[in-house]
Amino acid sequence: MDHWLGTIPPVAVLLVVLVFVAVESLGVPLPGETILVAGTLVSLGGSVSPWLVGLAAAVGAVGGDTAGYFIGRRFGVRLLAVLARRFPDRFSPDRIHRAIGVMNRWGALAVFGGRFVAFLRVIVGPLAGTLRMPYRRFLVANVLGAIVWSGAVTLVVTLLGRAAEEFIHQFTWFALLAVVVGIVVLATVAVYRSRRRAAAAATEGGTPVSSETSDASTPTLTMSDLFETDGSLSPLAASAGLKPGTPGSAAGPGVAGLAGVGAALVTVFTPVGRAIRRTPFTAALLGLFLVAGIATGALWDPITERPWYASIAYGVPATLDGHWWTVITGTFFARLPIHYAILLVGLIVGVGWAERAFGTFRTFGIFVGGQIVAVTGTVFFLLAAQSFDSEWASRLSLQHDVGPSGGMFACLAAVLVTLRAPWRLRARFALFAFVTVSLIYIGTQSDIQHFFGVIVVMLIVPFLQPRGSRLGRPSSREWRILAFASLVILAVVEAVGTLLPADDATTSALAGASTWVDVAIDVVVIALIANGVRLGHRLPWLIGVGLGVFNVLEFLGLAAYAIVARDFPPDLFVTMTNSSLWIALLVILWLGRGSYRVPWRRSRRVVRQTTDARKTPLAILTNDGGGTLSWMTMWDENQYFVTADGESFVAYQRRSGVALALGDPIGPADKLGATIAEWVAECERIGLAPALFSVSDATLAVAPEGWTHLQVAEDTIIDLPTLEMTGKKWQVIRSALNRADREKVSFRMTVLADEPWEIVSQVRAISEEWVGDKALPEMGFTLGGVDEALDPHVKTALALDESGTVQGVLSWLPVFGADDTVRGWTLDLMRRRDDGAFRPVMEYLIASSCLHFQAEGALFVSLSGAPLAHAAGYEASGIDAVLDSLGKVLEPLYGFQSLHNFKTKFNPRYERMSLLYRDEGDLPKIALGLTRAFLPHESLLGIAKMGLQR
C-alpha cells in the first residue's frame, strides 16, 4: 500500500489518509489503520512530516465518528424499532433500556477505547448516536481517543519502521480478543452473582430474586417509554444506569474461593458443552485446529518460518513431490497468526451452521469433499495456467499454502440453501460474487480454493434436493435486482482495477491496467442502463445483453489467441479477466429475460388513439365503469384496442398467436356487441386468434354469431347492503374477529403507496417469501402482486399486531360505475406471514374489509374467481376438459380449488365467468396461450415438469 501512496503528491497522501480513516469511522469496514501506517512509512522518506499524517488521521477519525454518531442519532431509533418487531427476544425495549444504561455509565470509556480495537472503531460512532449518548461527552472521548490513537500509531511506526506494521495489526486483533474475553468474564460474574443472591434468598426463607423473576415482575417497557416523539431519550432512559445500586453495578458479593471460581466456570462452560453436543464435528475441527497451532507455535509465530513447513503444506510443489498427505495435514494450520482469528470465526459460522442444518455426517462429507476439491482443483488449475506461460500462475505454482478455508467455504455455500426466500438467492449471489471477484482481482491460492469450493457445491446442490422438490425460483423483481447489482459490481470492479496500480505484492489481474477506453465505455453504458434494468424496461436489457455478448466474444477471441499462440502476456490477461465478468452478467440477464417487459409509458400500449384527451383507457373505465375484473385491464402486461369512435376499448395480451382479452370490453353497454365485433376484425386482420377470458353473461349475450363458450371460473360476490354476520353460518368469521380483539390485532384500510417504507418493505418481504419458499413461478394475467397493489387507486387492508408487524395483507381493486363512482371492490393480492401467530388473519381481513366498505356505501365486494376452479356439482363437458386438466396440473402447486373452497366461508353468491372463443379448432392454441398468460416466465419444459411432479 505504501508503494502506491509513494507515487502520489504529499498533499494527496494526507487527503487519502483522512478520507480512509473518516469513512472507516462512519461504519464502513475499510483499512483505515493500514492506510495510516502506510502513510507514515511514506512520510519517513521526507516528503511530508509524519505528524501531519497523524494529524490528518485524527481529523478524519473525529469527523467520521461524529458523522457516524449523527447518522445513528437520526436513523438508529427506526432501526431499533424494526429490530424490536422482527426480533423481540433479542431487541426488546427492556434490553434496549439496559443497553442505554450501560452507555450512560461506560460510554465515554467505550468511545475512547474502541478507537484502538479492530471492528469496534467501525461501530462505536453509530452505536453511541443510536443509544443517545450525550454529544459533549461523546465529543470529548472521541477527540481524546483519536489524538492518542493516531499519535501512538505514528510514534510506533516512526520508531520501528516497517517492522511496526505487523505489530500494530496483531495488537488491534488481540485487543479485540481481549474485549471478547472480558465481556465473557463480566457476563459470567454477573450471572454467578445473580444466582448466588437467589440461592441466599431461598436459604433465608425469602422469595428468590433471579433475573427471570425480576424481569417477570417488572412492567414490560415499550419503545415509547424510551424515546420521545422527536427521537430524544425519555427521562426514564436518560437516567438509566446512573442511579446508585442499579443492578449490574459493582455492588454485591464478590466471587471468593475455589468454589466460587468453579461455579463461575460451570456457568460459562455449560452453554459451551451444549454447543459441543449439538455440533461435535465443528467442535473437533476447532479443537484440532487450535491444538495444532499451539503445539507448533503457529498461533503466535508465522508457520512459514518453520523448516518443516514444506512437508505439511499443500500446493503444486507438494503435489509434484508426491506429498499426498499434505491435503490432510495442511488443513489444520494457518499461515499467519492473524489468520487464526479469521478462520476460527469462519469455521464456527460456516461449518457450525452447516452441522446444525444438515447433521454431523453430511457436514463432514461436505467439508472433506469441499477441501479436497478446492486444494486439488487449485493445483490442476495452476498447472494448466502455467502451460500458457502465465507469470501469475508460475509464481503461485512455487508457493505452499495451508488452511481449511476451502472446506469452510464449501459448507457455507451449502448451508445458504436453507435460508428463506428471497435471502437465499441474494446470499448465494453475494457469496459467488465475492469468490469470483477475489479470484480475478486478488488471485492468491486461497482465493482459487474458495472459488472451487463454492462453485462445486453450488453446482451439485440442485441434485441433492429430495425428489420432486425444487429450489425457490426468483421472482421478476429478484431477477431485476440481481442484474442491477451485477451491473454495479461490474462497473466498480472494472473502475477499481484500472485506478489502482499494481505493486510487487499483487498477485492478480491488478498486475496491469485495463485500457481506459474499454473501462470508460463499460462504466458509462452501465450508468445509463442500470436503473432501467432495475425497473424492468426492455431497451436497457437489450443494450446490456448486446454489451455482454460483445465482451463475451472478446473473451472467447482472446482465449483462442492465447491457446493457439501459447502466449499469455499480462495485458491480455487483464483484458480477459474484465471481459470474463460479463459472462456471469449475461447469464443473469438471459435467464431473467421474461422480467423485462415493462413499457416506458402506458400510452405506448394503446393500439389506436383518439384526438380527445379524455378518451384514454383509464378515462373510459372511470366514465363508463366495468365488471369485477375491469381494473385488471390497467395492468402493465396488457395491450389496448380502442374502437374507432374512442368510446370503448378491449384490453388483451398476445400469447402464442392468440389475442386473449381480459374480462368484458370496457365502454357503453349499448356498444358492447359492436366493440367485440370491431376487435375481432382487427385480430383477424393481423392473424391473431381472438378469445375473451372470464367474461360475464352480458358479454355472452352479444357474442358474435356462431361463437361458443365454456365456464372457466365462478365469481364470488358478497352483497354489502344486506350483509349481517349473524347465525351459525358466520360463526367461523365471528370467531376470527373476536380473536383479533383478544390478541390486539388491528385492522387498517389504506393506500399502500402512501404507507411508510417500513410497512411496504414488510409487505414485499411477505410476498417474496411466499413466491420463493413455494418454489413456484410467479403468475400473471388475473393475479396481481405488490407492484399492482402500489397503484394509488387500489386499497390495501393490513392486519397489524401490537408491535406494528404486518401479519397479513389484502389488496382491493376498484370496480367503477358511471361518472367516476366506485360501486364495489375486487379482492386481488392475499398474503399472510408464514410464521405469524395470528392464524385466521385472512378471515379477519376479509370480514373487516367487508364491514369497512359497507360503511362507505359500496354495493358489493368480489372475492374474485379463482382461475380454473368451480363449485361442487359443476359438470364439465368434453370441451371443458382441456382447461380442467390444466387446473388439475396447477392445483397441487397453487391451490385454486382450495382457495375457491375457502371463500365459501363468507356465504357468497356465484356468477359464472366464461371463456368466449370462435370454435373448437382454436382450443389447443387458446390453452397454450392461457398457460403462457398465467405463467409468463415459465418455459414449456418447466410447465411439463410441474405436471409430471404433481
Buried (B, 14 or more C-beta within 10 A) or exposed (E): BBBBBBEEEBEEBBBBBBBBBBBBBBBEEBBBBBBBBBBBBBBBEEBBEBBBBBBBBBBBBBBBBBBBBBBBBEBBBBEBBBBBBEEEEEBBBBBBBBBBBBBBBEBBEBBBBBBBBBBBBBBBBBBBBBBBBBBEBBBBBBBBBBBBBBBBBBBBBBEEEEEBBBEBBBBBBBBBEEBEEEEEEEEBBBBBBBBBBBEEBEEEEEEBBBBEEEEEEEEEBBBEBBBEEEEEBBEEBBBBBEEEEBBBEEEBEEBEEEEBEEBBEEBBEEEEEEBBEEBEBBBEBBEEBBEBBEEBEBBEEBBBEBEEBBBBBBBBBBBEEEBEEBBBBBBBBBBBBBBBBBBBEBBBBBBBBBBBBBEBEBBBEBBBBBBBBBBBBBBEBBBEBBEBBBBBBBBBBEBBBBBBBBBBBBBBBBBBBEBBBBBBBBBBBBBBBBBBBBBBBBBBBBBBBBBBBBBBBBEEBEEEEEEEEBBBBBBBBBBBBBBBBBBBBBBEBBBEBBEBEBBEEBBBBBBBBBBEEBBBEBBEBBEEBBEBBBEBBBEBBBBBBEBBBBBBEBBBEBBEBBEEEEEBBBEBBBBBBBBBBBBBBBEBBEBBBBBBBBBEEBEEBBBEEBEEEEBBBBBBBBBBBBBBBBBBBBBEBBBBBBBEBBBBBBBBBBBBEBBBBBBBBBBBEEBBBBBBBBBBEBBEEEEBBBBBBBBBEEBBEBBEEEBBBBBBBBBBBBEBEEBEBEEEEBEEBBEBBEBBEEEEBBBBBEBBEEBEEBBBEBBBBBBBBBBBBBBBBBBBBBBBBBBBBBBEBBBBBBBBBEEBBBBBBBBBBBBBBEEEEBBBBBBBBBBBBEEBEBEBBBBBBBBBBBBBBBEEEBBBBBBBBBBBBBBEEEEBEEBBEBBBEBBBBBBEBBBBBEBBBBBBBBBBEBBBBBBBBBEEEBBEBBBBBBBBBBBBBBEEEBBEEBBEEE
